[in-house]
Each structure stands twice: as structure tokens, then as C-alpha cells.
Amino acid sequence: MSGSTIIPWVVGNWKMNPMQANTQQLVQQFKQLLQQEAISAQDCHIGVAPTTLTLSTVQTQLADAVTPIVTVAQDVSRIAGTGAYTGEVSAELLKDSGIEFVLIGHSERREIFGDSPAILIEKMKNALVAGLTVIYCVGETLAQREAGQAEQVVLQQICDVAAIVNGDQWQNIIIAYEPIWAIGTGKTASPADAQAMHAHIREGLLQITPAGKDLAILYGGSVKPENAEELAACPDINGALVGGASLDAASFYKIAQAFAKTK
Ligand code: 13P
């Protein structure tokens, strides 16, 4: 089915980049591009996910951008509230700092830092209870795709957390489909393959909740200005979660423009 009434989201995941000076420069350059030609929030929502260290600084720097840009945390603790949990940042602390969005379940968290379904359920629960909007990431490995298990794996990842999401909370969820083999490799899923998976995710969501028809499903994995238009033209691709290309202001701007124009 078409998700064309959904306003697309283009979110830059800066991962463990960049250094302070480059962060400021990146934000500055992006704001200047928007000043030259604004992207309407009616056409595309924009977000950036800096490191925890620079979340507040970036948010302050973005406050006067001509197009509203949300600041997104890259992760959240599985522990709620406050307390003796060295190194952790809870959903409540994020919310208290004015952060309204968080990525949960990125494949790098799952694969490198051991974020299991049980941990992701706790993170999801805490984030939703604190009133954050969650960008929940799913995606299969190359081996799973080659074994014909991609759809099953991705739907299972959604089902893992769906049980703890109540009716109203679905409106605070965005799904990001990021095939692991396409992340940072320069290999993008073909628009046809990505669209097929997105349509499958949409069907799966609709079986779980009627809110599934309104959820944005973003694609991530080597999104660049060169492939953004083709991806944006797919009816069930409602935006992009951009890694490498989001560290270049001009590239990120072009990707946002591509999604803004197509919808
Ligand atoms: P790349 O765009 O660098 O492939 O990264 C995608 C990603 O992991 C975004 O979360």
C-alpha cells in the first residue's frame, strides 16, 4: 500500500563522529544551506543524531535554523530514572534535557554492544514511558538475506518489541529498515528490494496495529544524494536514516531535498 500521505523523515546518524570543531561546522553549513533554500516541515521532517556528548550543544545551535530540525539521541539506557548507573543516560534524563527522539536497536548496538531483544524491550519501554519518540531500527545480515530469511528476521525484530507498545504509543514510533550488508558498504538495497521489504513491514505492522498505516518507515544503508531520489520515489519508503553522507552538509541537504520533493 502507499504511504504517500506520511510526511517523510530524513535523519542523520552521526554515530561516533565528528570532533567538536567539525560538529559546529557541519551544523553551521547545514543551516546556511537551509537559509539559501528552506525545506518546508510540511514536506520533510529533518533530524540529526549527534553523540551524547554534543546533543545539547547541537540542539542549541539548531534552535534558530529556518527549518525545524530535531535532535535525536543515538541510544538510551535500559535503566529508567536516575541512580547509581555509571556511564548510563536514561530516557528521563534525555527528556529532561529537551531531547524528544531516540534511536533504538541500531544494528551496531545489537552486534557490537550486545543489545538483545530483552534489552531492547527495556529501552523501548523506558523511552515510550518517558514520552520520547523512538526510531526503532531493524535489518537482516547478508547471510540471512541469502538464506531467504530477510522478511522473517525483520518482522521478528518488530514483534520482539511490539508486545510492550500500547495503542497510543504507536504514534511515537518510526521504523528504520537498515539491511546490515548495506550499512557503510556503499551497497544500497535496490529501490525495488527496499520497497518490497518496506511493503512487507507495512503489512506486518497493520496486523499488529491499525496505527501501522501512518507509521513512517525509513530506509538506511548507504543512502547518498545519487540514490536518494530513486529511494524517495518508492511509495512505502517514508524517509532515510543516513550515516556517512550525513557528515557532509551538502550531501545531507540534497538527500532531504530529494525526499521533500518526491512526497
Ligand atoms: P551509512 O549511510 O553510512 O551506510 O549508515 C547507515 C546507518 O547505519 C544509519 O543509521
py3Dmol code that shows the C-alpha trace and the ligand (Angstrom):
import py3Dmol

protein = """\
ATOM      1  CA  MET A   1       0.000   0.000   0.000  1.00  0.00           C
ATOM      2  CA  SER A   2       1.119   3.570  -0.453  1.00  0.00           C
ATOM      3  CA  GLY A   3       2.477   5.511   2.490  1.00  0.00           C
ATOM      4  CA  SER A   4       2.431   8.707   0.440  1.00  0.00           C
ATOM      5  CA  THR A   5       0.370  10.720   2.946  1.00  0.00           C
ATOM      6  CA  ILE A   6       3.100  10.289   5.544  1.00  0.00           C
ATOM      7  CA  ILE A   7       5.482  13.252   5.817  1.00  0.00           C
ATOM      8  CA  PRO A   8       8.947  11.792   5.239  1.00  0.00           C
ATOM      9  CA  TRP A   9      11.737  11.915   7.787  1.00  0.00           C
ATOM     10  CA  VAL A  10      15.391  12.349   6.901  1.00  0.00           C
ATOM     11  CA  VAL A  11      17.608  11.706   9.909  1.00  0.00           C
ATOM     12  CA  GLY A  12      21.396  11.902  10.004  1.00  0.00           C
ATOM     13  CA  ASN A  13      23.033   9.365  12.312  1.00  0.00           C
ATOM     14  CA  TRP A  14      26.464  10.808  13.031  1.00  0.00           C
ATOM     15  CA  LYS A  15      27.496   7.713  15.026  1.00  0.00           C
ATOM     16  CA  MET A  16      30.862   8.255  16.862  1.00  0.00           C
ATOM     17  CA  ASN A  17      31.656  11.367  14.771  1.00  0.00           C
ATOM     18  CA  PRO A  18      32.731  14.140  14.394  1.00  0.00           C
ATOM     19  CA  MET A  19      35.101  16.084  16.670  1.00  0.00           C
ATOM     20  CA  GLN A  20      33.749  19.301  18.316  1.00  0.00           C
ATOM     21  CA  ALA A  21      35.036  21.775  15.741  1.00  0.00           C
ATOM     22  CA  ASN A  22      33.715  19.740  12.838  1.00  0.00           C
ATOM     23  CA  THR A  23      30.373  19.279  14.564  1.00  0.00           C
ATOM     24  CA  GLN A  24      29.893  23.033  14.790  1.00  0.00           C
ATOM     25  CA  GLN A  25      30.973  23.490  11.199  1.00  0.00           C
ATOM     26  CA  LEU A  26      28.618  20.784   9.974  1.00  0.00           C
ATOM     27  CA  VAL A  27      25.637  22.335  11.746  1.00  0.00           C
ATOM     28  CA  GLN A  28      26.577  25.792  10.534  1.00  0.00           C
ATOM     29  CA  GLN A  29      26.924  24.685   6.924  1.00  0.00           C
ATOM     30  CA  PHE A  30      23.633  22.807   7.017  1.00  0.00           C
ATOM     31  CA  LYS A  31      21.808  25.817   8.456  1.00  0.00           C
ATOM     32  CA  GLN A  32      23.271  28.006   5.709  1.00  0.00           C
ATOM     33  CA  LEU A  33      22.010  25.648   3.022  1.00  0.00           C
ATOM     34  CA  LEU A  34      18.548  25.786   4.547  1.00  0.00           C
ATOM     35  CA  GLN A  35      18.758  29.549   4.630  1.00  0.00           C
ATOM     36  CA  GLN A  36      19.519  29.640   0.906  1.00  0.00           C
ATOM     37  CA  GLU A  37      16.602  27.324   0.156  1.00  0.00           C
ATOM     38  CA  ALA A  38      14.404  26.192   3.017  1.00  0.00           C
ATOM     39  CA  ILE A  39      12.851  22.741   3.157  1.00  0.00           C
ATOM     40  CA  SER A  40       9.309  23.016   4.455  1.00  0.00           C
ATOM     41  CA  ALA A  41       8.458  20.933   7.513  1.00  0.00           C
ATOM     42  CA  GLN A  42       5.253  20.072   5.629  1.00  0.00           C
ATOM     43  CA  ASP A  43       7.388  18.321   3.008  1.00  0.00           C
ATOM     44  CA  CYS A  44      10.054  16.683   5.126  1.00  0.00           C
ATOM     45  CA  HIS A  45      10.948  16.365   8.791  1.00  0.00           C
ATOM     46  CA  ILE A  46      14.662  16.559   9.490  1.00  0.00           C
ATOM     47  CA  GLY A  47      16.662  15.207  12.418  1.00  0.00           C
ATOM     48  CA  VAL A  48      20.276  14.692  13.396  1.00  0.00           C
ATOM     49  CA  ALA A  49      21.676  12.247  15.930  1.00  0.00           C
ATOM     50  CA  PRO A  50      24.974  13.535  17.352  1.00  0.00           C
ATOM     51  CA  THR A  51      26.995  11.832  20.088  1.00  0.00           C
ATOM     52  CA  THR A  52      25.604  12.058  23.609  1.00  0.00           C
ATOM     53  CA  LEU A  53      28.379  14.500  24.408  1.00  0.00           C
ATOM     54  CA  THR A  54      27.200  17.094  21.892  1.00  0.00           C
ATOM     55  CA  LEU A  55      23.422  16.501  21.982  1.00  0.00           C
ATOM     56  CA  SER A  56      22.616  19.669  23.926  1.00  0.00           C
ATOM     57  CA  THR A  57      25.134  21.868  22.104  1.00  0.00           C
ATOM     58  CA  VAL A  58      23.832  20.773  18.722  1.00  0.00           C
ATOM     59  CA  GLN A  59      20.252  21.268  19.841  1.00  0.00           C
ATOM     60  CA  THR A  60      21.062  24.826  20.928  1.00  0.00           C
ATOM     61  CA  GLN A  61      22.896  25.525  17.680  1.00  0.00           C
ATOM     62  CA  LEU A  62      19.957  24.243  15.661  1.00  0.00           C
ATOM     63  CA  ALA A  63      17.354  26.276  17.522  1.00  0.00           C
ATOM     64  CA  ASP A  64      17.469  29.164  15.024  1.00  0.00           C
ATOM     65  CA  ALA A  65      17.522  27.049  11.849  1.00  0.00           C
ATOM     66  CA  VAL A  66      14.923  28.237   9.312  1.00  0.00           C
ATOM     67  CA  THR A  67      13.547  24.689   9.107  1.00  0.00           C
ATOM     68  CA  PRO A  68      12.939  22.932  12.425  1.00  0.00           C
ATOM     69  CA  ILE A  69      15.491  20.167  12.976  1.00  0.00           C
ATOM     70  CA  VAL A  70      15.065  17.703  15.807  1.00  0.00           C
ATOM     71  CA  THR A  71      17.975  16.351  17.813  1.00  0.00           C
ATOM     72  CA  VAL A  72      17.975  12.594  18.275  1.00  0.00           C
ATOM     73  CA  ALA A  73      19.859  10.533  20.874  1.00  0.00           C
ATOM     74  CA  GLN A  74      21.666   7.523  19.410  1.00  0.00           C
ATOM     75  CA  ASP A  75      20.746   5.242  22.294  1.00  0.00           C
ATOM     76  CA  VAL A  76      19.167   5.169  25.754  1.00  0.00           C
ATOM     77  CA  SER A  77      19.787   3.221  28.931  1.00  0.00           C
ATOM     78  CA  ARG A  78      17.814   0.103  29.711  1.00  0.00           C
ATOM     79  CA  ILE A  79      17.572   1.539  33.221  1.00  0.00           C
ATOM     80  CA  ALA A  80      14.863   4.121  33.874  1.00  0.00           C
ATOM     81  CA  GLY A  81      15.035   7.227  36.006  1.00  0.00           C
ATOM     82  CA  THR A  82      18.153   8.294  37.871  1.00  0.00           C
ATOM     83  CA  GLY A  83      20.564   6.447  40.150  1.00  0.00           C
ATOM     84  CA  ALA A  84      23.936   4.761  40.551  1.00  0.00           C
ATOM     85  CA  TYR A  85      24.416   3.520  36.974  1.00  0.00           C
ATOM     86  CA  THR A  86      27.829   4.724  35.833  1.00  0.00           C
ATOM     87  CA  GLY A  87      28.024   5.701  32.199  1.00  0.00           C
ATOM     88  CA  GLU A  88      24.306   5.495  31.510  1.00  0.00           C
ATOM     89  CA  VAL A  89      21.857   8.097  30.203  1.00  0.00           C
ATOM     90  CA  SER A  90      18.210   7.331  30.906  1.00  0.00           C
ATOM     91  CA  ALA A  91      15.147   8.284  28.878  1.00  0.00           C
ATOM     92  CA  GLU A  92      14.094  10.664  31.660  1.00  0.00           C
ATOM     93  CA  LEU A  93      17.466  12.431  31.562  1.00  0.00           C
ATOM     94  CA  LEU A  94      17.166  12.842  27.790  1.00  0.00           C
ATOM     95  CA  LYS A  95      13.656  14.198  28.121  1.00  0.00           C
ATOM     96  CA  ASP A  96      14.776  16.500  30.921  1.00  0.00           C
ATOM     97  CA  SER A  97      17.416  17.944  28.552  1.00  0.00           C
ATOM     98  CA  GLY A  98      14.774  18.634  25.934  1.00  0.00           C
ATOM     99  CA  ILE A  99      15.613  15.641  23.739  1.00  0.00           C
ATOM    100  CA  GLU A 100      12.435  14.137  22.284  1.00  0.00           C
ATOM    101  CA  PHE A 101      13.757  11.448  19.923  1.00  0.00           C
ATOM    102  CA  VAL A 102      15.957   8.372  20.290  1.00  0.00           C
ATOM    103  CA  LEU A 103      17.336   5.617  18.063  1.00  0.00           C
ATOM    104  CA  ILE A 104      16.849   2.136  19.487  1.00  0.00           C
ATOM    105  CA  GLY A 105      18.064  -1.175  18.073  1.00  0.00           C
ATOM    106  CA  HIS A 106      20.634   0.083  15.590  1.00  0.00           C
ATOM    107  CA  SER A 107      22.477  -2.950  14.219  1.00  0.00           C
ATOM    108  CA  GLU A 108      25.763  -1.589  15.585  1.00  0.00           C
ATOM    109  CA  ARG A 109      24.222  -1.626  19.084  1.00  0.00           C
ATOM    110  CA  ARG A 110      22.813  -5.111  18.511  1.00  0.00           C
ATOM    111  CA  GLU A 111      26.004  -6.570  17.039  1.00  0.00           C
ATOM    112  CA  ILE A 112      28.840  -4.759  18.845  1.00  0.00           C
ATOM    113  CA  PHE A 113      27.254  -3.908  22.191  1.00  0.00           C
ATOM    114  CA  GLY A 114      25.029  -6.928  22.694  1.00  0.00           C
ATOM    115  CA  ASP A 115      21.636  -5.232  22.620  1.00  0.00           C
ATOM    116  CA  SER A 116      19.465  -8.358  22.761  1.00  0.00           C
ATOM    117  CA  PRO A 117      15.688  -8.371  22.266  1.00  0.00           C
ATOM    118  CA  ALA A 118      15.282  -8.410  26.075  1.00  0.00           C
ATOM    119  CA  ILE A 119      17.435  -5.293  26.437  1.00  0.00           C
ATOM    120  CA  LEU A 120      15.706  -3.572  23.536  1.00  0.00           C
ATOM    121  CA  ILE A 121      12.327  -4.188  25.159  1.00  0.00           C
ATOM    122  CA  GLU A 122      13.525  -2.409  28.301  1.00  0.00           C
ATOM    123  CA  LYS A 123      14.962   0.502  26.309  1.00  0.00           C
ATOM    124  CA  MET A 124      11.791   0.791  24.281  1.00  0.00           C
ATOM    125  CA  LYS A 125       9.566   0.691  27.347  1.00  0.00           C
ATOM    126  CA  ASN A 126      11.594   3.369  29.144  1.00  0.00           C
ATOM    127  CA  ALA A 127      11.708   5.639  26.115  1.00  0.00           C
ATOM    128  CA  LEU A 128       7.973   5.411  25.455  1.00  0.00           C
ATOM    129  CA  VAL A 129       7.018   5.868  29.105  1.00  0.00           C
ATOM    130  CA  ALA A 130       9.226   8.975  29.236  1.00  0.00           C
ATOM    131  CA  GLY A 131       7.372  10.303  26.190  1.00  0.00           C
ATOM    132  CA  LEU A 132      10.212  10.031  23.675  1.00  0.00           C
ATOM    133  CA  THR A 133       9.629   9.197  20.032  1.00  0.00           C
ATOM    134  CA  VAL A 134      11.576   6.089  19.099  1.00  0.00           C
ATOM    135  CA  ILE A 135      13.236   5.384  15.776  1.00  0.00           C
ATOM    136  CA  TYR A 136      13.367   1.605  16.023  1.00  0.00           C
ATOM    137  CA  CYS A 137      15.935   0.032  13.710  1.00  0.00           C
ATOM    138  CA  VAL A 138      15.614  -3.390  12.120  1.00  0.00           C
ATOM    139  CA  GLY A 139      17.552  -5.193   9.418  1.00  0.00           C
ATOM    140  CA  GLU A 140      18.966  -8.520   8.311  1.00  0.00           C
ATOM    141  CA  THR A 141      22.532  -9.718   7.719  1.00  0.00           C
ATOM    142  CA  LEU A 142      23.729 -10.736   4.271  1.00  0.00           C
ATOM    143  CA  ALA A 143      23.684 -14.413   5.309  1.00  0.00           C
ATOM    144  CA  GLN A 144      20.064 -14.098   6.435  1.00  0.00           C
ATOM    145  CA  ARG A 145      19.112 -12.414   3.162  1.00  0.00           C
ATOM    146  CA  GLU A 146      20.881 -15.078   1.106  1.00  0.00           C
ATOM    147  CA  ALA A 147      19.115 -17.774   3.092  1.00  0.00           C
ATOM    148  CA  GLY A 148      15.757 -16.185   2.197  1.00  0.00           C
ATOM    149  CA  GLN A 149      15.106 -15.195   5.816  1.00  0.00           C
ATOM    150  CA  ALA A 150      15.225 -11.403   5.488  1.00  0.00           C
ATOM    151  CA  GLU A 151      11.492 -10.742   5.844  1.00  0.00           C
ATOM    152  CA  GLN A 152      11.074 -13.177   8.705  1.00  0.00           C
ATOM    153  CA  VAL A 153      14.057 -11.715  10.600  1.00  0.00           C
ATOM    154  CA  VAL A 154      12.858  -8.140  10.211  1.00  0.00           C
ATOM    155  CA  LEU A 155       9.290  -8.925  11.252  1.00  0.00           C
ATOM    156  CA  GLN A 156      10.562 -10.845  14.261  1.00  0.00           C
ATOM    157  CA  GLN A 157      12.594  -7.792  15.310  1.00  0.00           C
ATOM    158  CA  ILE A 158       9.398  -5.736  15.190  1.00  0.00           C
ATOM    159  CA  CYS A 159       7.397  -8.390  17.045  1.00  0.00           C
ATOM    160  CA  ASP A 160      10.133  -8.532  19.731  1.00  0.00           C
ATOM    161  CA  VAL A 161       9.135  -5.091  20.968  1.00  0.00           C
ATOM    162  CA  ALA A 162       5.524  -4.791  19.721  1.00  0.00           C
ATOM    163  CA  ALA A 163       4.068  -6.528  22.756  1.00  0.00           C
ATOM    164  CA  ILE A 164       5.081  -3.711  25.086  1.00  0.00           C
ATOM    165  CA  VAL A 165       3.800  -0.904  22.863  1.00  0.00           C
ATOM    166  CA  ASN A 166       0.266   0.151  23.738  1.00  0.00           C
ATOM    167  CA  GLY A 167      -2.245   1.673  21.333  1.00  0.00           C
ATOM    168  CA  ASP A 168      -1.431   5.362  21.716  1.00  0.00           C
ATOM    169  CA  GLN A 169       2.313   4.811  21.867  1.00  0.00           C
ATOM    170  CA  TRP A 170       2.459   3.626  18.255  1.00  0.00           C
ATOM    171  CA  GLN A 171       2.195   7.221  17.128  1.00  0.00           C
ATOM    172  CA  ASN A 172       5.582   7.761  18.824  1.00  0.00           C
ATOM    173  CA  ILE A 173       7.319   5.115  16.759  1.00  0.00           C
ATOM    174  CA  ILE A 174       9.195   5.372  13.489  1.00  0.00           C
ATOM    175  CA  ILE A 175      10.664   2.246  11.920  1.00  0.00           C
ATOM    176  CA  ALA A 176      14.048   2.312  10.185  1.00  0.00           C
ATOM    177  CA  TYR A 177      14.850  -0.627   7.912  1.00  0.00           C
ATOM    178  CA  GLU A 178      18.617  -0.883   7.584  1.00  0.00           C
ATOM    179  CA  PRO A 179      19.904  -4.028   5.895  1.00  0.00           C
ATOM    180  CA  ILE A 180      23.195  -4.658   7.696  1.00  0.00           C
ATOM    181  CA  TRP A 181      25.011  -5.519   4.480  1.00  0.00           C
ATOM    182  CA  ALA A 182      24.205  -2.047   3.113  1.00  0.00           C
ATOM    183  CA  ILE A 183      25.488  -0.048   6.100  1.00  0.00           C
ATOM    184  CA  GLY A 184      28.709   1.796   5.372  1.00  0.00           C
ATOM    185  CA  THR A 185      29.468  -0.519   2.452  1.00  0.00           C
ATOM    186  CA  GLY A 186      28.414   1.700  -0.438  1.00  0.00           C
ATOM    187  CA  LYS A 187      25.983  -1.098  -1.420  1.00  0.00           C
ATOM    188  CA  THR A 188      22.389   0.089  -1.282  1.00  0.00           C
ATOM    189  CA  ALA A 189      19.425  -2.225  -1.474  1.00  0.00           C
ATOM    190  CA  SER A 190      17.886  -1.710  -4.910  1.00  0.00           C
ATOM    191  CA  PRO A 191      14.837   0.547  -4.711  1.00  0.00           C
ATOM    192  CA  ALA A 192      12.724  -2.468  -5.710  1.00  0.00           C
ATOM    193  CA  ASP A 193      14.136  -4.666  -2.932  1.00  0.00           C
ATOM    194  CA  ALA A 194      13.851  -1.882  -0.389  1.00  0.00           C
ATOM    195  CA  GLN A 195      10.266  -1.121  -1.442  1.00  0.00           C
ATOM    196  CA  ALA A 196       9.366  -4.820  -1.229  1.00  0.00           C
ATOM    197  CA  MET A 197      10.702  -5.020   2.317  1.00  0.00           C
ATOM    198  CA  HIS A 198       9.012  -1.776   3.316  1.00  0.00           C
ATOM    199  CA  ALA A 199       5.677  -3.011   1.955  1.00  0.00           C
ATOM    200  CA  HIS A 200       6.186  -6.220   3.907  1.00  0.00           C
ATOM    201  CA  ILE A 201       6.946  -4.259   7.088  1.00  0.00           C
ATOM    202  CA  ARG A 202       3.827  -2.143   6.479  1.00  0.00           C
ATOM    203  CA  GLU A 203       1.683  -5.303   6.166  1.00  0.00           C
ATOM    204  CA  GLY A 204       3.234  -6.735   9.309  1.00  0.00           C
ATOM    205  CA  LEU A 205       2.584  -3.529  11.241  1.00  0.00           C
ATOM    206  CA  LEU A 206      -1.028  -3.467  10.078  1.00  0.00           C
ATOM    207  CA  GLN A 207      -1.520  -6.933  11.513  1.00  0.00           C
ATOM    208  CA  ILE A 208      -0.248  -5.646  14.841  1.00  0.00           C
ATOM    209  CA  THR A 209      -1.972  -2.241  14.976  1.00  0.00           C
ATOM    210  CA  PRO A 210      -4.267  -0.067  12.827  1.00  0.00           C
ATOM    211  CA  ALA A 211      -1.727   2.737  13.517  1.00  0.00           C
ATOM    212  CA  GLY A 212       0.573   0.825  11.149  1.00  0.00           C
ATOM    213  CA  LYS A 213      -0.841   2.698   8.187  1.00  0.00           C
ATOM    214  CA  ASP A 214       0.512   6.025   9.491  1.00  0.00           C
ATOM    215  CA  LEU A 215       3.951   4.945  10.688  1.00  0.00           C
ATOM    216  CA  ALA A 216       6.946   6.300   8.797  1.00  0.00           C
ATOM    217  CA  ILE A 217       9.245   3.514   7.599  1.00  0.00           C
ATOM    218  CA  LEU A 218      12.712   4.888   6.812  1.00  0.00           C
ATOM    219  CA  TYR A 219      15.375   3.205   4.728  1.00  0.00           C
ATOM    220  CA  GLY A 220      19.018   3.254   5.833  1.00  0.00           C
ATOM    221  CA  GLY A 221      22.176   1.836   4.293  1.00  0.00           C
ATOM    222  CA  SER A 222      24.484   3.843   2.010  1.00  0.00           C
ATOM    223  CA  VAL A 223      21.873   6.490   1.206  1.00  0.00           C
ATOM    224  CA  LYS A 224      23.561   9.213  -0.849  1.00  0.00           C
ATOM    225  CA  PRO A 225      22.429  12.136  -2.997  1.00  0.00           C
ATOM    226  CA  GLU A 226      22.890   9.857  -6.042  1.00  0.00           C
ATOM    227  CA  ASN A 227      20.349   7.253  -4.916  1.00  0.00           C
ATOM    228  CA  ALA A 228      18.041   9.357  -2.725  1.00  0.00           C
ATOM    229  CA  GLU A 229      15.568  10.319  -5.444  1.00  0.00           C
ATOM    230  CA  GLU A 230      15.003   6.750  -6.563  1.00  0.00           C
ATOM    231  CA  LEU A 231      14.501   5.588  -2.996  1.00  0.00           C
ATOM    232  CA  ALA A 232      12.235   8.538  -2.210  1.00  0.00           C
ATOM    233  CA  ALA A 233      10.032   7.661  -5.175  1.00  0.00           C
ATOM    234  CA  CYS A 234       9.107   4.291  -3.614  1.00  0.00           C
ATOM    235  CA  PRO A 235       5.641   4.522  -2.052  1.00  0.00           C
ATOM    236  CA  ASP A 236       6.476   2.801   1.229  1.00  0.00           C
ATOM    237  CA  ILE A 237       9.863   4.436   1.780  1.00  0.00           C
ATOM    238  CA  ASN A 238       8.962   7.354   4.028  1.00  0.00           C
ATOM    239  CA  GLY A 239      12.404   8.779   4.562  1.00  0.00           C
ATOM    240  CA  ALA A 240      16.002   7.874   5.231  1.00  0.00           C
ATOM    241  CA  LEU A 241      18.335   7.196   8.121  1.00  0.00           C
ATOM    242  CA  VAL A 242      21.635   8.432   6.780  1.00  0.00           C
ATOM    243  CA  GLY A 243      25.066   7.571   8.174  1.00  0.00           C
ATOM    244  CA  GLY A 244      28.202   8.590   6.259  1.00  0.00           C
ATOM    245  CA  ALA A 245      26.523  11.059   3.902  1.00  0.00           C
ATOM    246  CA  SER A 246      25.030  12.972   6.840  1.00  0.00           C
ATOM    247  CA  LEU A 247      28.543  14.074   7.855  1.00  0.00           C
ATOM    248  CA  ASP A 248      28.669  16.209   4.730  1.00  0.00           C
ATOM    249  CA  ALA A 249      26.237  19.131   4.943  1.00  0.00           C
ATOM    250  CA  ALA A 250      25.683  19.417   1.173  1.00  0.00           C
ATOM    251  CA  SER A 251      25.033  15.683   0.746  1.00  0.00           C
ATOM    252  CA  PHE A 252      22.652  15.543   3.686  1.00  0.00           C
ATOM    253  CA  TYR A 253      20.813  18.608   2.402  1.00  0.00           C
ATOM    254  CA  LYS A 254      20.411  17.056  -1.067  1.00  0.00           C
ATOM    255  CA  ILE A 255      19.025  13.861   0.435  1.00  0.00           C
ATOM    256  CA  ALA A 256      16.483  15.826   2.485  1.00  0.00           C
ATOM    257  CA  GLN A 257      15.565  17.808  -0.615  1.00  0.00           C
ATOM    258  CA  ALA A 258      15.056  14.616  -2.614  1.00  0.00           C
ATOM    259  CA  PHE A 259      12.582  13.284  -0.067  1.00  0.00           C
ATOM    260  CA  ALA A 260      10.867  16.659   0.334  1.00  0.00           C
ATOM    261  CA  LYS A 261      10.321  16.965  -3.414  1.00  0.00           C
ATOM    262  CA  THR A 262       9.045  13.490  -4.070  1.00  0.00           C
ATOM    263  CA  LYS A 263       6.338  13.374  -1.425  1.00  0.00           C
TER     264      LYS A 263
END
"""
ligand_1 = """\
10
13P
P 25.565 4.573 6.060
O 24.629 5.586 5.460
O 26.929 5.091 6.348
O 25.561 3.295 5.275
O 24.960 4.202 7.520
C 23.623 3.863 7.636
C 23.279 3.805 9.066
O 23.715 2.937 9.790
C 22.416 4.871 9.606
O 21.947 4.552 10.876
"""
view = py3Dmol.view(width=600, height=400)
view.addModel(protein, "pdb")
view.setStyle({"model": 0}, {"cartoon": {"style": "trace"}})
view.addModel(ligand_1, "xyz")
view.setStyle({"model": 1}, {"stick": {}})
view.zoomTo()
view.show()
